[in-house]
Amino acid sequence: MFSFWLSNKLRGSMLILRIVAPAMMAFIPLTSDLDYEFAETLNIINVIFFAVWMSTERAHSNTSYHSGVLRTVNRLLLPIIFFDFVIISIAMIAGHHLHWYRTFGLYFLLPFVGSWIGLTLGYVCRFFIQRRPWLGVAIILLFTLILNLIWLLFTAPIFVYSIWWGYFAGPIYDEWIPLTDTLVFHRLFSLGFAFAIFISGDLITRKLNNTITYKKFISLMAAVWLVITGLFYWRDNWGWDTSYATLEQKLNVVYDDERLTIYSDTTSKFVTRYVSARIKQVTDWLNINPAKVKIFIYPDAQTKKILMGAGGTNFAKVWRNEVHVNSDDAEFTIKHEAVHVLASSFGHPLYSTTKPGMLEGLAVAAAWDESQLTPHEWSAALYKLNKLPDITALMEPMGFWSSSSGLAYTVSGSFVRFLVDQYPIQNIHRVYASEDFKDVYELPLDTLQERWKFFLNTIELDSLDLRIATTLLQPSIFRRRCPHYVADLQKEYYTSIEMKEWDNALKLTEQIISTGTSPERWVLSRARIHFKQKKYDAALSKVEEVLNKSTLSYTMRGWALLLKADIVFCQGQNQKSMDLTHEIMTLYDQTTSVYEAALWSDHLMRHPDNGTLYASWLDAVDQNKAGEWYSVHYDKKDDAIFSYKLISYLYQTSQYDSIFSYIKTHPMAITDSSVYLKYNQLLGDAAQRIELWSEAEQYYRAAQQYAKRTTEKVQLNDRLELIHYLKNKIE
């Protein structure tokens, strides 16, 4: 009775669900763009569906091993593929999708190949497992899933190329997932593997039925299996995997002691020292004696993408005490990522903690650098706006991930830092591991949350802080359109900008805007394209469109006003442009990046040459020749603002010795307090990189005198503390 129900009612239900699955996913934000998430989800569905369907199909007396497969392909597989194509095509036309090649490419590589994998598995189980072949399918699929998870845990990459389950790209969120030769080769390999299993099954069936088989054919299949085994054995060479032996050959050991090993390639000595100093700093803050940590620093995102699967995403492997970061990101992310690994000394060695609010909150609390505001200020502002999420929810996986990542991370960080500052750090150790808040603090979590909120009420905020805080109010990843599809559009957009293919870039911005991804930002990008095309009226129209949006963030408004100033300058309205830059400087005197840009524009516009100097600067920026422009105007000895900008450029291009050579011959009398702060901080950073410790400390202390915002004070205090750790590492 059970077998009859499984073979009829369940099969019917499965067929209906399989047919409507693509249409259902077209209405889910995360899969509606028919990109990677759509293809991989459909691949998993196809493997399970076809495997179970084939294993439970009733055998017909006149149906041979081969004809049974052909019958299923003709009556089930091909119609389903055709139906998928219809649904995908309708969805793409309705959604004005640009990347047909990508959608259908992913479809053929993942769900299409997955259909044959499932079909083959189902037929093999049906012919060789007499009772309940569907159970054999379930056991095999479960076994391969566990095997892939083990593979993910104990091999170097965070991606998995799986014959059975397709391609798991890893937790890389909004990174671009390209259609690579590696993926194509692996899926062809998977298809060949399925074909080899099918033919081998046929040979075994013939042998059991005493049917004639040709020895040459058996030898050929033996050779095929030998090739398959060889391809899999040397999978490192094809990019399907990276062993730790291979990884450690690519990245040499550049630092090693009893607590830390750093693997790197072209990383500067300063970055190596910096990373080791930060590890020691975090260790002291947590008050622990951790196991040895391994840090892998990659020369660039492309190398990291090939070896690990994550180009721009830096991450920690808690279960292996490893941190993987790009060289350019190491200074900004190492404290955060190191906490995840170091916390395993008091957390669970495999998964660290079951409380995501503690996992990310402790990392944010240690790094304590969340851009324009401190985590306490962000949280206090959200509290005043009645937008503060519930801490109890953030301690649970569903509650944490149902909020936007920026909101969940920052608020959790504020709460954890409050606990660290108010109670012994050992309490954090116990709660992080597994213990309940009430058992550790002798207070329930709700009461701790109320105490934290009372503390947030004591933080002084102004209207600017409240406006800035609204930028955290974004939808969660599950309510956003496919981030990989958006990343693909953005990559093509930047390529078009580099190639000066303006029309294609405009088309791409329109597509990105349709996904709901930062629409104000991308409308502003359209304005910039028109500006580069010297279509100033069109550019101004787009800028005004952005400025009229009520949802425009405070900082984005500043950049829009700056672009407007450039546009009206190019229209010959110099005075109006200068009025705008002066207005921006007044409104954004505490937003350093916008203020500096406005000050620079205003300074060049007011030059006695009636705007010629500023026009040459805009032209140099447009042609990516800022360095040449600086070299032409190198000797403006009496121009403090110019000298500051030149020093900034030298710092960005790692010419640290040149900075100090320049200031010896170009003394500056900076009167602007914001510029003076950034100038001294910049000199302190440069001195730090060439081991001028006393000079670095001197510059940081000079900058402290002009620090207004809490974030500025926090950053300078952190730099001064870092000097202590760096000096100890050198000595």
Buried (B, 14 or more C-beta within 10 A) or exposed (E): EEEEEBBEEBBEEBBEEBBEBBBEBBEBBBBBBBBBBBBBBBBBBBBBBBBBBBBBBEEEEEBBBEEBBEBBBEEBBEEBBEBBEEBBBEBBEEBEBBBEEBBBBBBBBBBBBBBBBBBBBBBBBBBEBEEBBBEBBBEBBEEBBEEBEEBBEEBBBBBBBBBBBBBBBBEBEBBBBBBEEBBEBBBEBBBBBBEBBBBBBBBBBBEEEEEEBEEEEBEEBEEBBEEBEEBBEEBBEBBBBBEBEBBBEBBEEBBEEEBBBBBBBEBBEBBBBBBBBBBBBBBEBBEBEBEEBBBBBBBEBEBBBBBBBBBBBBBBBBBBBBBBBBBBBBBEBBBBBBBBBBBBBBBBEEEBBBBBBBBBBBBBBBBBBBEBBBBBBBBBBBBBEEBBBBBBBBBBEEBBBBBBBBBBBBBBBBBBBBBBEEBEBEBBBBBBBEEEBEEBBEBEBEEBBEBBBEBBEEBEBEEBBBBBBBBBBBEBBEEBBBBBBBBBBBBBBEEBBEEEBBEBBBBBBBBBBBBEBBBBBBBBBBBBBBBBBEBBEBBBBBBEBBBEBEEBBBBBBBBBBBBBBBBBBBBEBBEEBBBBBBEBBEBBBBBBEBBBBBBBBBBBBBBEEEBEBBBBBBEBEEEEEBEEBBEEBEEBEEBBBBBBBBBBBBBEEEBBEBBBEBBEEBEBEBEBEBBBBBBBBBBBBBBBBEBBBEBBBBBBEBBBEBBEBBBBBBBBBBBBEBBEBBBEBEE
